[in-house]
């Protein structure tokens, strides 16, 4: 049992009334008191105590107050808040929930939580509502001593849960039980508890095999049907199966050359999942799209046209909107009923606050936007139980209801590392990195043992003779270039192009394509000759796909990347809602989805954080100066 030492940071003159932390839950069709209790790790009696009306049965869409259990709370030093008293506020003319929340420095959801009737109706003039008064505390948690039969393991670069579990001969679920706060994504240097078993040496993960995580209720017959591998073949590669049999969550080694209806990423085989095959029709989805249209500043006719020409943000917003409309058409053709509520944030905090004050999101199952960081943060803070999707990258506050849809640099780097590792067994690897990229150079050396290093002179150039000494005559030469310096990049691409010959096949890679690649001195012909590979958020699509043809027919022009982004993201959100409206629960369970130019695969880095998109591409230049998705 954890021993918690609480240090009070703020004292009130009034007596402190102990208050437990609470959450709220909207009852969904098919849920029972027992299933809700299991979800929040509390007892049914706890729920009945706070919601006596449920003794007569649950009502769909009713709001329950749920105590947050000790087991569900995150361990570690953190700031918590407790209700110590309530203020009674009499609603005045023209006051809104948003303005009252601002007045008392609390959230709109905080007010609703203690005035449950406001979940279903608007404020009434002269009614009295309860405003919670919080006390903030710093909580320091001391963890239990480590069990005697465990040891500390330090996570290596590019290791996920399955690799750590496989190395130590346990299931992923067993690893999670030992480390309940490990998060969905592991970080290099992170320390985990693993079994300390001297008689069972650490197993090695090699790139000459694939791996598979056993799903619940799967037996040898099901695995043979799914993977085409017999029981005897599995036991030969995984001797522990002879004694212990199959267990859900255990990681199996598989032959490299298997084929079937599945995908392989970072050596892990996963069954293909298509949202469009799993949607539920007949239920209407409500989606809000928040754009920085600034309609309040617009005149009519010529003024609108001139403003459109002069504003990149407005132009891109409208392109995104046309893509969203095309996604709506696609969804309706699939039999999905969607109510799309298009709202104007005006591109600022005041506009976003006005939408909250007007309760514009009260029926929304999900929200796409706002586009800009500050209004986005404003909306997120006001709708804490509604999923909010950030369409483009931005500097936003982390919140449990946020979906960041653009993969960050770490995801792109990891994607390229996996690509290089999985297909580089018989390749010669040469790393060229300037001093600003020493960290990624070190990571590459660790991930790709045997890689050779060619250090640029004064971070400005390399010599052809120095390069030729490192090239292989018999194997493909993979040259990884890590720089965003235009002078060095111009020199390196030119030297690599000069070194190409019948004897020396050279392919160029990078883990991050920076702005230097767009400089005039960087020759696209050189990049094409080198089949340049790099990680990307999206890929370039052809103009003869079904979406492009339908878009051109509807709008009279070809879609640009912002229109495609609007289509891909909006359709993905609609399909996820049609599959299951509880996006927080299903997001990590749904596999990678892919549309015209974008992929989506969401995960949480740690509990309490929002979701991040892991879906990205490896693309390459072709001989005819086109860019296409690469394969190993």
C-alpha positions as CSV (number, residue, x, y, z in Angstrom):
1,X,0.0,0.0,0.0
2,X,1.4,3.4,-0.9
3,X,2.1,5.9,1.9
4,X,1.1,9.4,0.9
5,X,2.5,12.5,2.5
6,X,0.4,15.6,1.8
7,X,1.8,19.1,2.0
8,X,-0.8,21.9,2.1
9,X,0.2,24.8,-0.1
10,X,-2.8,27.0,0.4
11,X,-4.7,27.6,3.7
12,X,-8.2,29.0,4.1
13,X,-9.5,30.7,7.3
14,X,-12.5,28.5,7.2
15,X,-12.4,24.9,8.4
16,X,-11.2,22.6,5.6
17,X,-13.9,20.1,4.6
18,X,-12.4,16.9,3.1
19,X,-13.7,16.2,-0.3
20,X,-13.0,13.2,-2.6
21,X,-12.1,13.7,-6.3
22,X,-14.9,12.9,-8.8
23,X,-15.4,12.3,-12.4
24,X,-18.6,12.3,-14.5
25,X,-20.0,9.6,-16.8
26,X,-22.8,9.8,-19.4
27,X,-24.6,6.5,-19.5
28,X,-24.5,4.8,-22.9
29,X,-26.8,2.2,-24.4
30,X,-26.0,-1.3,-23.1
31,X,-24.1,-0.2,-20.0
32,X,-24.8,-1.6,-16.6
33,X,-24.0,-0.5,-13.1
34,X,-21.4,-3.3,-12.9
35,X,-19.7,-2.4,-16.2
36,X,-19.4,1.3,-15.2
37,X,-18.0,0.3,-11.9
38,X,-15.4,-1.9,-13.6
39,X,-14.5,0.9,-16.0
40,X,-13.7,3.3,-13.2
41,X,-12.3,0.7,-10.7
42,X,-14.9,1.5,-8.0
43,X,-17.7,-0.5,-6.3
44,X,-21.3,-0.3,-7.4
45,X,-22.2,0.8,-3.9
46,X,-19.9,3.9,-4.4
47,X,-21.9,4.8,-7.5
48,X,-25.3,4.3,-5.8
49,X,-24.2,6.4,-2.8
50,X,-23.5,9.4,-5.0
51,X,-26.3,8.7,-7.5
52,X,-29.3,7.3,-5.5
53,X,-31.6,7.5,-8.5
54,X,-29.8,4.6,-10.1
55,X,-31.5,2.2,-7.7
56,X,-34.4,2.3,-10.1
57,X,-32.3,1.5,-13.1
58,X,-30.0,3.4,-15.5
59,X,-31.3,6.0,-18.0
60,X,-29.4,6.5,-21.3
61,X,-27.6,9.9,-21.4
62,X,-28.1,10.5,-17.7
63,X,-25.0,11.9,-15.9
64,X,-23.5,10.0,-13.0
65,X,-21.0,11.3,-10.5
66,X,-18.1,8.8,-10.2
67,X,-15.6,8.8,-7.3
68,X,-12.0,8.5,-8.6
69,X,-10.5,5.4,-6.9
70,X,-7.1,5.3,-5.3
71,X,-6.1,2.6,-7.8
72,X,-7.0,4.8,-10.7
73,X,-5.0,7.7,-9.6
74,X,-1.6,8.4,-11.1
75,X,1.3,7.8,-8.8
76,X,4.1,10.3,-8.5
77,X,4.5,14.0,-7.3
78,X,1.6,16.0,-8.7
79,X,-0.7,18.9,-8.0
80,X,-4.2,17.9,-7.0
81,X,-7.3,19.9,-6.1
82,X,-9.9,19.3,-3.5
83,X,-13.3,21.0,-2.9
84,X,-13.2,22.7,0.5
85,X,-16.4,24.7,0.3
86,X,-19.1,26.0,-2.1
87,X,-20.2,29.5,-3.1
88,X,-23.8,30.1,-3.9
89,X,-24.2,32.3,-7.0
90,X,-27.4,33.9,-8.2
91,X,-27.6,34.0,-12.0
92,X,-27.9,37.5,-13.4
93,X,-29.3,38.7,-16.7
94,X,-27.1,37.8,-19.7
95,X,-24.7,35.6,-17.6
96,X,-23.6,32.4,-19.2
97,X,-21.8,29.3,-17.8
98,X,-18.6,30.5,-19.5
99,X,-18.7,34.0,-18.0
100,X,-19.5,32.6,-14.5
101,X,-16.6,30.1,-14.8
102,X,-14.3,33.0,-15.7
103,X,-15.6,35.0,-12.8
104,X,-14.7,32.3,-10.2
105,X,-11.6,30.9,-12.1
106,X,-13.1,27.4,-12.5
107,X,-14.0,25.3,-15.5
108,X,-17.5,25.1,-17.1
109,X,-17.4,21.3,-16.4
110,X,-16.6,22.1,-12.7
111,X,-19.8,24.0,-12.4
112,X,-21.9,21.4,-14.2
113,X,-20.4,18.6,-12.0
114,X,-22.0,20.1,-8.9
115,X,-25.2,21.3,-10.7
116,X,-26.1,18.2,-12.7
117,X,-29.3,19.7,-14.1
118,X,-27.1,22.0,-16.2
119,X,-26.0,19.1,-18.4
120,X,-29.4,19.0,-19.9
121,X,-30.6,22.6,-20.0
122,X,-29.5,26.3,-20.1
123,X,-29.0,28.6,-17.2
124,X,-32.1,30.4,-15.8
125,X,-32.2,34.0,-14.7
126,X,-32.2,34.3,-10.8
127,X,-31.6,30.6,-10.2
128,X,-29.0,29.7,-7.6
129,X,-26.1,27.4,-8.5
130,X,-23.2,26.0,-6.5
131,X,-19.6,27.1,-7.4
132,X,-16.9,24.8,-6.0
133,X,-14.0,26.4,-4.1
134,X,-10.8,24.5,-4.5
135,X,-7.7,24.0,-2.4
136,X,-4.6,22.9,-4.3
137,X,-2.2,20.4,-2.8
138,X,1.2,18.9,-3.6
139,X,1.0,15.2,-3.2
140,X,4.2,13.2,-2.9
141,X,3.8,9.4,-3.4
142,X,6.3,6.9,-2.0
143,X,6.2,3.7,-3.9
144,X,6.2,0.2,-2.4
145,X,9.6,-1.4,-2.2
146,X,10.5,-3.4,-5.3
147,X,9.5,-7.1,-5.1
148,X,12.4,-9.5,-4.3
149,X,11.9,-11.4,-7.6
150,X,12.2,-8.4,-9.9
151,X,15.0,-6.2,-11.2
152,X,15.2,-2.8,-12.9
153,X,15.5,-2.8,-16.7
154,X,16.5,0.3,-18.6
155,X,14.6,0.8,-21.9
156,X,16.8,1.0,-25.0
157,X,16.2,3.2,-28.1
158,X,13.2,2.2,-30.2
159,X,12.0,-0.4,-27.7
160,X,8.3,-0.9,-27.3
161,X,6.4,-2.9,-24.8
162,X,6.4,-6.0,-26.9
163,X,10.2,-6.1,-27.2
164,X,10.7,-5.7,-23.4
165,X,8.1,-8.4,-22.7
166,X,9.6,-10.8,-25.2
167,X,13.2,-10.3,-23.9
168,X,12.1,-11.2,-20.4
169,X,9.7,-14.0,-21.3
170,X,6.5,-12.4,-20.0
171,X,3.2,-11.2,-21.5
172,X,2.6,-7.5,-22.2
173,X,-0.2,-7.6,-19.5
174,X,2.3,-9.0,-16.9
175,X,4.7,-6.2,-17.8
176,X,2.0,-3.6,-17.4
177,X,1.0,-5.0,-14.0
178,X,4.6,-4.7,-12.8
179,X,4.7,-1.1,-14.2
180,X,1.1,0.3,-14.0
181,X,2.3,3.9,-14.9
182,X,4.7,2.9,-17.8
183,X,2.5,4.7,-20.5
184,X,1.7,3.5,-24.0
185,X,5.0,4.6,-25.5
186,X,8.3,3.8,-23.8
187,X,11.1,6.3,-23.8
188,X,14.9,5.5,-24.0
189,X,16.3,5.5,-20.5
190,X,13.0,4.8,-18.8
191,X,13.3,2.3,-15.9
192,X,10.9,-0.7,-15.7
193,X,10.5,-3.6,-13.3
194,X,11.0,-7.0,-15.0
195,X,11.3,-10.5,-13.5
196,X,14.7,-11.4,-12.1
197,X,15.1,-15.0,-13.2
198,X,18.8,-16.1,-13.4
199,X,17.8,-19.5,-14.9
200,X,16.0,-17.8,-17.8
201,X,18.5,-15.6,-19.8
202,X,17.3,-12.5,-21.6
203,X,16.0,-13.4,-25.1
204,X,17.3,-11.5,-28.2
205,X,15.0,-9.8,-30.6
206,X,16.5,-10.2,-34.1
207,X,15.6,-8.7,-37.5
208,X,15.5,-12.1,-39.3
209,X,12.1,-13.0,-37.8
210,X,8.7,-11.3,-37.3
211,X,6.9,-11.3,-34.0
212,X,3.2,-11.6,-33.0
213,X,1.3,-10.7,-29.8
214,X,-1.2,-13.4,-29.0
215,X,-4.8,-12.2,-28.7
216,X,-7.4,-13.4,-26.1
217,X,-8.9,-16.8,-26.8
218,X,-6.5,-17.5,-29.7
219,X,-5.4,-21.2,-30.0
220,X,-3.0,-22.9,-32.4
221,X,-5.7,-23.5,-35.0
222,X,-6.7,-19.9,-35.1
223,X,-3.0,-18.9,-35.4
224,X,-2.6,-21.3,-38.3
225,X,-5.6,-19.8,-40.1
226,X,-4.5,-16.3,-39.5
227,X,-0.7,-16.6,-39.9
228,X,-0.2,-19.8,-41.9
229,X,2.1,-21.2,-39.2
230,X,1.6,-24.7,-37.7
231,X,1.8,-25.6,-34.0
232,X,5.0,-27.5,-34.7
233,X,6.6,-24.5,-36.4
234,X,5.6,-22.2,-33.5
235,X,7.0,-24.6,-30.9
236,X,10.3,-24.9,-32.7
237,X,10.7,-21.1,-32.6
238,X,9.2,-20.7,-29.2
239,X,10.1,-23.7,-27.0
240,X,8.3,-22.4,-24.0
241,X,5.0,-23.2,-25.7
242,X,5.6,-27.0,-25.2
243,X,5.3,-26.6,-21.4
244,X,3.1,-23.5,-20.9
245,X,1.0,-23.3,-24.0
246,X,-0.4,-20.1,-25.5
247,X,-1.3,-17.1,-23.2
248,X,-3.0,-13.9,-24.3
249,X,-0.4,-11.1,-24.5
250,X,2.6,-13.4,-24.9
251,X,5.0,-12.5,-27.8
252,X,5.8,-15.2,-30.3
253,X,8.7,-15.4,-32.8
254,X,7.5,-16.1,-36.4
255,X,9.2,-16.9,-39.7
256,X,10.1,-13.8,-41.7
257,X,8.5,-14.9,-44.9
258,X,4.9,-15.4,-43.8
259,X,2.1,-13.8,-45.8
260,X,-1.6,-13.1,-45.2
261,X,-4.2,-10.4,-44.4
262,X,-2.1,-8.5,-42.0
263,X,0.5,-5.7,-41.7
264,X,4.0,-5.8,-40.4
265,X,5.5,-2.7,-38.6
266,X,8.8,-2.8,-36.7
267,X,8.7,-6.6,-36.9
268,X,5.3,-6.9,-35.3
269,X,2.5,-8.7,-37.2
270,X,-0.9,-7.1,-36.7
271,X,-4.2,-8.1,-38.3
272,X,-5.5,-5.6,-40.9
273,X,-8.4,-3.5,-39.6
274,X,-10.7,-1.5,-41.8
275,X,-13.1,0.9,-40.0
276,X,-15.5,1.0,-42.9
277,X,-16.2,-2.7,-42.4
278,X,-17.1,-2.2,-38.8
279,X,-19.3,0.8,-38.7
280,X,-22.8,0.9,-37.2
281,X,-25.5,2.6,-39.3
282,X,-28.7,4.1,-38.2
283,X,-27.3,6.4,-35.4
284,X,-26.6,10.0,-36.2
285,X,-23.2,11.4,-35.5
286,X,-22.8,15.1,-34.5
287,X,-19.5,16.7,-35.5
288,X,-18.3,20.3,-34.9
289,X,-15.8,21.8,-37.3
290,X,-14.2,25.1,-36.0
291,X,-12.5,27.3,-38.6
292,X,-10.8,30.7,-38.3
293,X,-13.2,32.3,-40.9
294,X,-13.4,35.7,-39.2
295,X,-16.7,36.4,-40.8
296,X,-17.2,39.4,-38.5
297,X,-14.5,41.2,-40.5
298,X,-15.8,40.3,-43.9
299,X,-17.8,42.5,-46.2
300,X,-19.5,41.2,-49.2
301,X,-18.5,40.5,-52.8
302,X,-15.2,42.0,-53.8
303,X,-14.1,42.6,-50.2
304,X,-14.5,38.9,-49.4
305,X,-12.5,37.9,-52.5
306,X,-9.7,40.3,-51.8
307,X,-9.5,39.1,-48.1
308,X,-9.4,35.5,-49.4
309,X,-6.5,36.3,-51.7
310,X,-4.5,38.1,-49.0
311,X,-4.9,35.5,-46.2
312,X,-3.2,32.2,-46.3
313,X,-4.9,31.1,-43.2
314,X,-8.4,31.8,-44.6
315,X,-7.5,30.2,-47.9
316,X,-6.2,27.1,-46.3
317,X,-9.2,27.0,-43.9
318,X,-11.6,27.0,-46.8
319,X,-9.6,24.4,-48.7
320,X,-9.8,22.2,-45.5
321,X,-13.6,22.9,-45.3
322,X,-14.1,21.7,-48.9
323,X,-12.3,18.5,-48.1
324,X,-14.5,18.0,-45.0
325,X,-17.6,18.5,-47.2
326,X,-16.3,15.8,-49.6
327,X,-15.8,13.5,-46.6
328,X,-19.4,14.2,-45.6
329,X,-20.5,13.0,-49.1
330,X,-18.5,9.9,-48.8
331,X,-19.9,9.1,-45.3
332,X,-23.5,9.6,-46.5
333,X,-22.8,7.3,-49.5
334,X,-21.8,4.7,-46.9
335,X,-25.1,5.1,-45.1
336,X,-23.7,7.2,-42.2
337,X,-25.9,10.0,-40.9
338,X,-23.8,13.1,-39.9
339,X,-24.8,16.5,-38.5
340,X,-21.9,18.8,-39.3
341,X,-21.9,22.1,-37.3
342,X,-19.5,24.6,-38.9
343,X,-18.4,27.3,-36.4
344,X,-16.2,30.4,-36.7
345,X,-13.6,30.8,-34.0
346,X,-12.5,34.2,-35.6
347,X,-8.9,32.9,-35.1
348,X,-8.7,34.2,-31.5
349,X,-9.4,33.3,-27.9
350,X,-12.4,35.7,-27.7
351,X,-14.1,34.0,-30.6
352,X,-13.5,30.6,-29.2
353,X,-14.8,31.7,-25.8
354,X,-17.9,33.1,-27.4
355,X,-18.6,29.6,-28.9
356,X,-18.3,28.1,-25.4
357,X,-20.5,30.8,-23.9
358,X,-23.2,30.1,-26.5
359,X,-23.0,26.4,-25.6
360,X,-22.3,25.5,-29.3
361,X,-20.7,22.2,-28.4
362,X,-23.4,20.8,-26.2
363,X,-24.4,18.1,-28.7
364,X,-21.0,17.4,-30.3
365,X,-19.7,13.9,-30.3
366,X,-16.3,15.3,-31.4
367,X,-14.7,18.6,-32.4
368,X,-12.2,19.2,-35.2
369,X,-10.3,22.5,-34.6
370,X,-9.8,25.3,-33.9
371,X,-6.7,25.5,-36.2
372,X,-4.7,28.0,-34.0
373,X,-3.1,27.1,-30.7
374,X,-4.6,29.7,-28.4
375,X,-8.3,29.3,-29.4
376,X,-7.7,25.5,-29.5
377,X,-6.6,25.6,-25.9
378,X,-9.6,27.7,-25.0
379,X,-12.0,25.2,-26.5
380,X,-10.3,22.2,-25.0
381,X,-10.5,23.7,-21.5
382,X,-14.2,24.2,-21.9
383,X,-15.2,20.8,-23.1
384,X,-13.1,18.4,-21.0
385,X,-15.2,15.3,-21.8
386,X,-15.4,15.8,-25.6
387,X,-12.7,14.6,-28.0
388,X,-11.0,17.6,-29.7
389,X,-8.8,17.0,-32.8
390,X,-6.0,19.4,-33.7
391,X,-5.9,19.5,-37.5
392,X,-2.3,20.8,-37.8
393,X,0.7,20.9,-35.5
394,X,0.8,23.6,-32.9
395,X,2.0,24.6,-29.4
396,X,-0.9,23.4,-27.3
397,X,-1.4,22.4,-23.7
398,X,-1.6,18.7,-23.0
399,X,-5.1,17.5,-22.0
400,X,-6.7,14.1,-21.8
401,X,-9.3,15.0,-24.4
402,X,-6.9,16.2,-27.1
403,X,-6.0,14.3,-30.3
404,X,-2.9,15.6,-32.0
405,X,-3.3,14.4,-35.5
406,X,0.1,15.4,-37.0
407,X,3.0,13.0,-36.1
408,X,5.8,14.8,-34.3
409,X,9.5,14.6,-35.2
410,X,10.1,11.8,-32.7
411,X,7.5,9.6,-34.5
412,X,9.1,10.4,-37.9
413,X,12.6,9.6,-36.6
414,X,11.4,6.3,-35.1
415,X,9.6,5.4,-38.3
416,X,12.9,5.8,-40.3
417,X,14.9,4.0,-37.7
418,X,12.6,1.0,-37.9
419,X,12.8,1.1,-41.7
420,X,16.6,1.2,-41.7
421,X,16.8,-1.6,-39.1
422,X,14.3,-4.0,-40.7
423,X,15.9,-3.9,-44.2
424,X,19.5,-3.2,-43.6
425,X,21.0,-6.7,-42.8
426,X,23.0,-6.9,-46.1
427,X,23.6,-3.2,-46.6
428,X,26.7,-1.0,-46.1
429,X,25.7,1.9,-43.8
430,X,27.5,5.3,-43.8
431,X,26.5,8.2,-41.5
432,X,27.2,11.8,-42.3
433,X,26.1,14.2,-39.6
434,X,27.2,17.7,-38.5
435,X,27.8,18.7,-34.9
436,X,24.3,19.9,-34.4
437,X,23.0,16.4,-35.1
438,X,25.4,14.5,-32.8
439,X,22.6,13.1,-30.8
440,X,20.9,11.4,-33.7
441,X,24.3,10.2,-35.0
442,X,24.8,8.4,-31.7
443,X,21.3,6.9,-31.9
444,X,22.0,5.7,-35.4
445,X,25.3,4.1,-34.3
446,X,23.5,2.3,-31.5
447,X,20.6,1.1,-33.7
448,X,22.8,0.1,-36.7
449,X,25.9,-1.7,-35.4
450,X,28.7,-1.6,-37.9
451,X,27.7,1.7,-39.4
452,X,30.7,3.8,-40.6
453,X,31.0,7.5,-39.8
454,X,32.2,10.2,-42.2
455,X,32.5,13.5,-40.3
456,X,32.2,16.7,-42.3
457,X,35.2,19.1,-42.2
458,X,34.3,22.2,-40.2
459,X,30.6,21.1,-40.6
460,X,30.8,22.4,-44.1
461,X,31.9,19.7,-46.6
462,X,33.1,16.2,-47.2
463,X,35.7,15.0,-49.8
464,X,34.9,12.5,-52.6
465,X,38.1,10.5,-51.8
466,X,37.1,10.2,-48.2
467,X,33.7,8.9,-49.2
468,X,35.0,6.4,-51.7
469,X,37.2,4.7,-49.0
470,X,34.0,3.8,-47.1
471,X,31.9,2.6,-50.1
472,X,31.3,-1.1,-50.7
473,X,31.8,-2.6,-54.2
474,X,29.5,-5.6,-53.5
475,X,26.6,-4.2,-51.4
476,X,24.1,-1.4,-51.6
477,X,25.5,1.7,-49.8
478,X,23.0,3.4,-47.5
479,X,24.2,6.9,-46.7
480,X,22.3,8.6,-43.9
481,X,22.6,12.4,-44.0
482,X,21.7,14.4,-40.9
483,X,22.0,18.2,-41.4
484,X,19.8,21.2,-42.1
485,X,22.8,23.3,-43.2
486,X,22.3,24.4,-46.9
487,X,26.1,24.6,-47.6
488,X,26.8,21.1,-46.2
489,X,23.7,19.6,-47.8
490,X,24.6,21.0,-51.2
491,X,28.1,19.6,-50.9
492,X,27.0,16.2,-49.7
493,X,24.3,15.6,-52.3
494,X,26.7,16.7,-55.0
495,X,29.5,14.4,-53.8
496,X,27.2,11.4,-53.4
497,X,25.9,11.9,-56.9
498,X,29.4,12.0,-58.2
499,X,30.3,8.8,-56.4
500,X,27.5,6.8,-58.1
501,X,28.7,4.3,-60.6
502,X,28.1,0.7,-61.8
503,X,30.4,-0.4,-59.0
504,X,28.9,1.8,-56.3
505,X,25.1,1.8,-55.7
506,X,24.2,4.7,-53.3
507,X,20.9,5.4,-51.7
508,X,20.5,8.5,-49.5
509,X,18.4,8.6,-46.3
510,X,17.6,11.1,-43.5
511,X,15.6,10.9,-40.3
512,X,14.4,14.5,-40.8
513,X,13.9,16.4,-44.0
514,X,14.4,20.0,-42.9
515,X,13.9,23.3,-44.7
516,X,17.4,23.2,-46.2
517,X,16.1,20.6,-48.8
518,X,13.9,23.3,-50.3
519,X,16.9,25.6,-51.1
520,X,17.6,26.3,-54.8
521,X,21.1,24.9,-54.5
522,X,19.8,21.4,-53.7
523,X,19.3,19.6,-56.9
524,X,16.1,17.4,-57.2
525,X,17.9,15.5,-60.0
526,X,20.6,14.5,-57.5
527,X,18.0,13.5,-54.9
528,X,16.2,11.4,-57.6
529,X,19.5,9.8,-58.7
530,X,20.1,8.8,-55.1
531,X,16.5,7.5,-54.5
532,X,16.4,9.8,-51.5
533,X,14.3,8.4,-48.7
534,X,12.8,10.4,-45.8
535,X,9.9,10.1,-43.3
536,X,6.8,12.2,-44.0
537,X,3.5,13.1,-42.3
538,X,1.7,12.5,-45.6
539,X,2.4,11.1,-49.1
540,X,1.7,12.5,-52.5
541,X,-1.4,11.0,-54.1
542,X,-2.2,10.5,-57.8
543,X,-4.9,12.7,-59.4
544,X,-6.8,9.7,-60.8
545,X,-8.1,8.4,-57.5
546,X,-11.8,8.4,-56.7
547,X,-11.6,11.2,-54.2
548,X,-9.8,13.6,-56.6
549,X,-12.2,12.9,-59.4
550,X,-15.3,13.4,-57.1
551,X,-13.7,16.6,-55.7
552,X,-13.0,18.1,-59.1
553,X,-16.5,17.3,-60.2
554,X,-18.0,19.0,-57.1
555,X,-15.7,22.1,-56.9
556,X,-14.3,22.4,-60.4
557,X,-10.6,22.2,-59.4
558,X,-8.1,19.6,-58.2
559,X,-7.7,19.2,-54.4
560,X,-4.6,20.7,-52.8
561,X,-2.9,19.1,-49.7
562,X,-5.1,21.1,-47.3
563,X,-8.3,19.9,-49.0
564,X,-7.0,16.3,-48.9
565,X,-6.1,16.8,-45.2
566,X,-9.6,18.0,-44.5
567,X,-11.1,15.0,-46.3
568,X,-8.8,12.4,-44.6
569,X,-9.1,13.7,-41.1
570,X,-12.9,14.4,-41.2
571,X,-13.7,11.0,-42.7
572,X,-11.5,9.2,-40.1
573,X,-13.3,11.0,-37.2
574,X,-16.7,10.2,-38.7
575,X,-15.8,6.5,-39.2
576,X,-14.4,6.2,-35.7
577,X,-17.7,7.7,-34.3
578,X,-19.8,5.4,-36.5
579,X,-17.8,2.5,-35.0
580,X,-18.0,3.6,-31.4
581,X,-18.7,7.0,-30.0
582,X,-16.4,6.5,-27.0
583,X,-13.3,7.6,-28.9
584,X,-11.2,7.7,-25.7
585,X,-11.7,4.0,-25.2
586,X,-11.4,2.8,-28.8
587,X,-8.5,5.1,-30.0
588,X,-5.7,2.9,-28.9
589,X,-7.5,-0.3,-29.9
590,X,-8.1,0.6,-33.5
591,X,-5.2,-0.2,-35.7
592,X,-3.7,2.1,-38.3
593,X,-6.2,3.7,-40.7
594,X,-5.2,5.2,-44.0
595,X,-7.0,7.4,-46.6
596,X,-5.8,9.4,-49.6
597,X,-2.6,10.9,-48.2
598,X,-2.7,10.5,-44.4
599,X,-2.5,7.8,-41.8
600,X,-3.9,7.8,-38.3
601,X,-2.8,5.6,-35.4
602,X,-3.4,7.1,-31.9
603,X,-1.7,6.3,-28.7
604,X,-1.2,7.8,-25.2
605,X,2.3,8.4,-23.9
606,X,1.1,8.3,-20.3
607,X,-2.1,8.3,-18.3
608,X,-3.8,11.7,-18.2
609,X,-2.3,12.9,-21.4
610,X,-4.0,13.3,-24.7
611,X,-3.5,11.1,-27.8
612,X,-0.7,11.4,-30.4
613,X,-0.7,10.2,-34.0
614,X,1.9,7.5,-34.8
615,X,0.8,7.1,-38.5
616,X,3.5,8.3,-40.9
617,X,5.2,7.3,-44.2
618,X,8.6,6.6,-45.6
619,X,8.7,8.1,-49.1
620,X,11.4,8.3,-51.7
621,X,12.3,10.1,-54.9
622,X,11.9,8.0,-58.1
623,X,14.1,8.2,-61.2
624,X,11.4,10.3,-62.9
625,X,11.4,13.0,-60.1
626,X,8.2,11.7,-58.5
627,X,7.8,11.0,-54.8
628,X,6.2,7.7,-53.8
629,X,5.8,5.5,-50.7
630,X,8.8,3.4,-50.2
631,X,9.1,-0.3,-49.5
632,X,12.0,-2.2,-48.0
